Amino acid sequence: MAMTRQQVAEIKFEEKKTWKRRVMDYLEITAAAFLYSVAVSLFLDPNALAPGGVTGIAIILNRLTGLETGTWVLVINIPIIAVGTWKFGLRFILSTMYCTALTSGFINLLSPFGPVTTDPFLAAVAGGALMAMGIGLVFKAGATTGGTDILIKLLRLKFPHLKTGALFMITDASIVAVSAFVFQNLNVALYAGLVVVINSVLLDVVLYGRDGAKLIFIISDRHEAITGRLLEDLDIGVTYISGEGAYSGKDKKVIMCVMKKQISPQAETIVREEDPGAFIIVTSATEIFGEGYKSIYSEKL
């Protein structure tokens, strides 16, 4: 059946948006690869800090063979990218190959300008932070920097409840341990471990945002008064859960609400003011989907 002019126009508009999005993705990947390379070339590599992953292996091999770190990054990544091709599709692999080649080139290009600092602590902090920003931006653009990033994405498919940063920490710790033996310097390895910790923590912030929240359960006979003030004063969603006192046998209305961390003290104050004898359970919620937070359709990274 022939399409109308409006339908043709809508298809062309969607195609234009798709290409625009791809261009923006590759610009983002380029910026991220540069950030990552700055971390390696100007902070980590000159101070012999091997922060795990392919980059850590490349830094170790650079000291053992003399071949440039960026070149080793490319060589090690080739077979790993080949393995990832069947799972993630051509578009993912092309963007990953682009990012890997760019990162390798940037690392070699920037190496003569390092180190920015010879203080291993400052190098670990700055390098870890820049690496986290670079990896996070690459992941958001739908690619990886190659290497263990691909392995992490495979693990995330099988274990989606595990955070990306935590998986990086586990895989990187073993490489940091190896660096202690290769460099015969425990202090250097400990600073490399600090890079892994900083990278892990900040990576989760970059990927998931600071949407950590407080989940509060309130058991009170004055549930209506507390709920009214939570809705009016804090403008947050409140849900009742039906409960029953095990000892008294009385029906209970349990108030459940989730809120951003910064307003949870106000909620606790409201409860204390309305019912000093209320029973309150406060716990952390690391990811929140829904109105006011992330979309439930957001891709899990």
C-alpha positions in Angstrom: 0.0 0.0 0.0 1.3 3.4 -1.0 2.4 5.7 1.8 1.0 9.2 2.3 3.2 12.3 2.2 2.9 12.6 5.9 4.1 9.1 6.5 7.1 9.6 4.2 7.9 12.8 6.0 7.7 11.1 9.4 10.1 8.3 8.2 12.6 10.9 6.9 12.4 12.8 10.1 13.1 9.7 12.2 16.0 8.7 10.0 17.4 12.3 10.4 17.1 12.0 14.1 18.8 8.6 14.1 21.8 9.9 12.1 22.0 13.0 14.3 22.0 10.7 17.4 24.8 8.6 15.9 26.9 11.6 15.1 26.5 12.9 18.7 27.4 9.4 20.0 30.7 9.4 18.1 31.5 12.9 19.2 30.8 11.8 22.8 33.0 8.7 22.3 35.8 10.9 20.9 35.7 13.2 23.9 35.5 10.2 26.3 38.5 8.5 24.6 40.5 11.6 25.0 39.7 11.9 28.7 40.6 8.2 29.2 43.9 8.7 27.4 44.8 11.8 29.4 44.3 9.7 32.6 46.6 7.0 31.3 49.3 9.0 29.5 49.6 12.0 31.9 48.9 10.4 35.3 48.9 6.6 35.5 51.5 5.2 33.0 54.3 7.7 33.9 53.9 6.7 37.6 53.8 3.0 36.9 50.2 2.7 38.1 48.6 -0.3 36.5 44.9 0.1 37.3 43.6 -3.2 36.1 41.9 -4.1 32.8 43.6 -4.1 29.4 45.2 -0.7 30.2 46.8 -2.1 33.3 48.1 -5.1 31.4 49.4 -2.8 28.7 51.3 -0.7 31.2 52.9 -3.8 32.7 53.8 -5.1 29.2 55.2 -1.7 28.3 57.7 -2.0 31.1 58.6 -5.6 30.2 59.0 -5.1 26.4 59.4 -1.4 25.7 56.6 -1.4 23.2 54.3 1.7 23.6 51.4 1.3 26.0 48.9 2.5 23.4 50.1 -0.1 20.9 49.7 -2.8 23.5 46.1 -1.6 24.2 45.3 -2.1 20.5 47.0 -5.5 20.2 45.3 -7.0 23.3 41.9 -5.6 22.3 41.8 -7.2 18.8 40.9 -10.8 19.9 38.6 -9.5 22.7 36.6 -7.4 20.2 36.4 -10.4 17.9 34.8 -12.4 20.6 32.3 -9.7 21.4 31.2 -9.3 17.8 28.7 -12.2 17.8 27.0 -10.9 21.0 26.5 -7.2 20.6 26.1 -6.7 16.8 27.9 -4.7 14.1 27.0 -1.2 15.3 28.3 -1.8 18.8 31.5 -3.4 17.6 32.2 -0.6 15.1 31.8 2.0 17.8 34.0 0.0 20.1 36.7 -0.5 17.5 36.6 3.3 16.8 36.9 4.0 20.5 39.7 1.5 21.0 41.7 2.7 18.0 41.2 6.3 19.1 42.2 5.6 22.7 45.3 3.7 21.5 46.4 6.6 19.3 45.7 9.3 21.9 47.7 7.4 24.6 50.8 7.2 22.3 50.3 10.8 21.2 50.0 12.2 24.7 52.7 10.1 26.3 55.6 12.6 25.7 53.7 15.2 27.6 53.5 13.2 30.9 53.7 13.1 33.8 51.7 16.0 35.0 52.6 15.1 38.6 55.1 12.6 40.1 53.1 12.4 43.4 51.6 8.9 43.2 48.6 9.8 45.3 47.6 12.8 43.2 48.2 10.7 40.1 45.9 8.0 41.4 43.1 10.4 42.3 43.2 12.4 39.1 43.8 9.4 36.9 41.0 7.3 38.5 38.5 10.2 38.2 39.3 10.9 34.6 39.1 7.2 33.7 35.7 6.9 35.3 34.4 9.9 33.4 35.8 8.5 30.1 34.4 5.0 30.6 31.0 6.2 31.8 30.6 8.5 28.8 31.6 5.7 26.4 29.1 3.3 28.0 26.3 5.9 27.7 27.1 6.3 24.0 26.5 2.6 23.5 30.1 1.5 23.1 33.1 0.5 25.3 36.8 1.2 25.4 37.3 -2.4 24.6 39.1 -5.0 26.7 37.4 -5.9 30.0 34.6 -3.4 29.2 33.3 -6.0 26.8 33.7 -8.8 29.3 31.8 -6.6 31.9 28.9 -6.0 29.5 28.7 -9.8 28.9 28.6 -10.4 32.7 25.9 -7.7 33.0 23.7 -9.6 30.6 24.0 -12.7 32.8 24.0 -10.9 36.2 22.0 -7.6 35.7 21.7 -7.0 39.4 25.5 -6.4 39.7 26.7 -2.9 39.3 29.2 -2.1 36.6 31.6 -0.4 38.9 31.6 -3.4 41.3 32.4 -5.8 38.4 35.3 -3.6 37.3 36.7 -3.6 40.8 36.6 -7.4 41.0 38.3 -8.0 37.6 40.8 -5.2 38.1 42.0 -6.3 41.6 43.7 -9.3 40.2 45.7 -7.3 37.7 46.7 -4.8 40.4 48.0 -7.8 42.4 50.1 -8.9 39.5 51.6 -5.5 39.1 52.9 -5.7 42.6 55.0 -8.7 41.6 56.1 -7.3 38.2 57.2 -3.8 39.6 58.4 -5.3 42.9 56.9 -2.4 44.6 53.9 -2.8 47.0 53.4 0.9 47.4 52.9 1.4 43.7 50.4 -1.5 43.6 48.5 0.0 46.6 48.2 3.3 44.7 47.0 1.4 41.7 44.4 -0.2 43.9 43.3 3.3 45.0 42.8 4.1 41.3 40.5 1.1 41.0 38.4 2.1 44.0 38.1 5.7 42.8 37.2 4.6 39.3 34.6 2.1 40.6 32.8 4.6 42.8 32.8 7.5 40.3 31.8 5.2 37.5 28.6 4.3 39.2 27.9 8.0 39.7 28.5 8.8 36.1 26.4 5.8 34.9 23.5 5.8 37.4 23.6 9.4 38.5 23.1 10.5 42.1 19.6 9.1 42.2 20.3 7.2 45.4 17.3 7.7 47.7 15.9 6.8 51.1 13.1 4.2 51.4 11.1 4.7 54.6 8.5 2.5 56.3 6.4 4.2 59.1 4.1 2.3 61.4 1.9 4.7 63.4 -1.7 5.0 64.7 -1.5 8.6 63.4 -0.9 7.5 59.8 -3.4 9.9 58.3 -1.8 12.9 59.9 1.7 11.8 58.9 0.6 11.0 55.3 -1.1 14.4 55.0 2.0 16.3 55.9 4.3 14.2 53.8 2.1 14.8 50.8 1.6 18.5 51.5 4.9 19.6 53.0 7.3 17.4 50.9 5.2 16.7 47.8 6.3 13.0 47.7 4.4 9.9 46.8 3.1 7.8 49.7 1.7 4.3 49.6 -0.2 2.4 52.3 0.6 -1.2 53.0 -1.8 -3.3 55.0 -0.4 -5.0 58.0 -1.4 -6.6 61.3 0.3 -6.4 64.7 1.5 -10.0 65.6 1.0 -9.4 69.3 -2.1 -7.2 69.3 -3.8 -8.6 66.3 -4.9 -5.1 65.3 -4.9 -4.0 61.6 -2.1 -1.5 60.8 -1.5 0.9 58.0 2.1 0.9 57.1 3.3 4.0 55.3 5.9 3.4 52.6 7.6 6.3 50.8 10.7 6.9 48.8 12.4 10.3 48.6 15.7 11.9 47.7 18.3 11.8 50.4 18.3 15.5 51.1 14.7 15.6 52.2 14.7 12.5 54.4 15.6 14.4 57.6 12.5 16.5 57.0 10.3 13.4 56.7 11.7 12.0 60.0 11.0 15.4 61.7 7.4 15.3 60.5 7.0 11.8 61.9 8.5 12.8 65.3 6.2 15.8 65.5 3.1 13.9 64.6 3.8 10.7 66.6 6.9 10.5 68.8 6.1 6.8 69.4 6.0 5.9 65.7 8.1 2.9 64.5 10.4 4.0 61.5 12.6 1.9 59.2 15.0 3.9 57.0 17.0 2.2 54.3 18.9 3.1 51.2 17.5 2.7 47.6 20.3 2.8 45.1 18.2 2.9 41.9 14.7 4.5 41.6 12.6 4.3 38.4 9.4 6.3 38.0 8.2 9.9 38.0 10.8 12.2 39.4 13.6 9.7 38.9 14.8 7.6 36.0 12.6 6.2 33.3 11.7 2.6 33.6 12.6 2.2 30.0 16.2 3.4 30.6 18.8 1.0 29.3 20.6 -0.8 32.1 24.3 -0.1 31.8 
